[in-house]
Amino acid sequence: MPLPPTSSAQRAREALASRLRELRLDAGISGRALAQRCGWSESKSSRIENTKTTPSDADIRAWCEACRAPEQATDLIEANRRADSLYVQWRRVQRTGMRRLQESSVPLYQRTRTFRAYCSNVVPGFLQTTGYATSLLGSITSFRDVPNDAAEAAAARVRRSAVIHEDARRCALLVEETVLRYRIGDQETMAAQLGHLLTAMAFPSVSLGIIPTSAERQNEVWPLETFTVFDNTLVKVELLSAAVNVTERSEIDLYLKAFQGLSELAVYGAPARALIVQALEALER
């Protein structure tokens, strides 16, 4: 497995690899000797120490046994799993369908008080209608060739997003104007979704900004990947192949800086409503 494209995950992987190398050195054995004791190739030991291969739980137990330090295995396995949680491949968490993934994040949504989300490709999940979410998730299940439980997953997503209606929450959302024009589902589905955005603008806890295609970005932030910031302590970034969970303070600050720059490009209130209405009118053409 290649190294995850995020420094949070990279540092966690490097820290684990360093601890495994220290165990080997403390045991006074070479990479070749360790490989022989574990029953695998010398190159595998090297790949693990150089973060080219992610060790399994069994690999870590074998490593610790070979270094006569079995008591270290539990802590190292836990560290390995924490590193895994920073870069989550969609094919792994969606292999049984989409509903379970939506439900697994409910505790995170319930404990979060401030959400910041930027979407450059689709309507934010917080404001998706059941019809729009069903169409979108159906496309994803087809593309990734996983069980199609789009209807159930969409219902779970809408239930999960109900937290934004609570007065104690703050949900700041930014979307590129092009999101209003991308047809997810049929004309009726898109019309209902755009109408819901107009309604959502009146929600007390929601701030919806739309970045016009005409916005000048010469000295500002360019269109980015979709990301959500949870209480300034976690950023979830959505890639085509995986979800990246950012926990490094410096990286979180970078996303907050980007969000601030993007928010300054956005329009709100009446100008934002006008862009949504224009997108609605375009559906009729």
Disulfide bonds with the S-S distance in Angstrom:
none
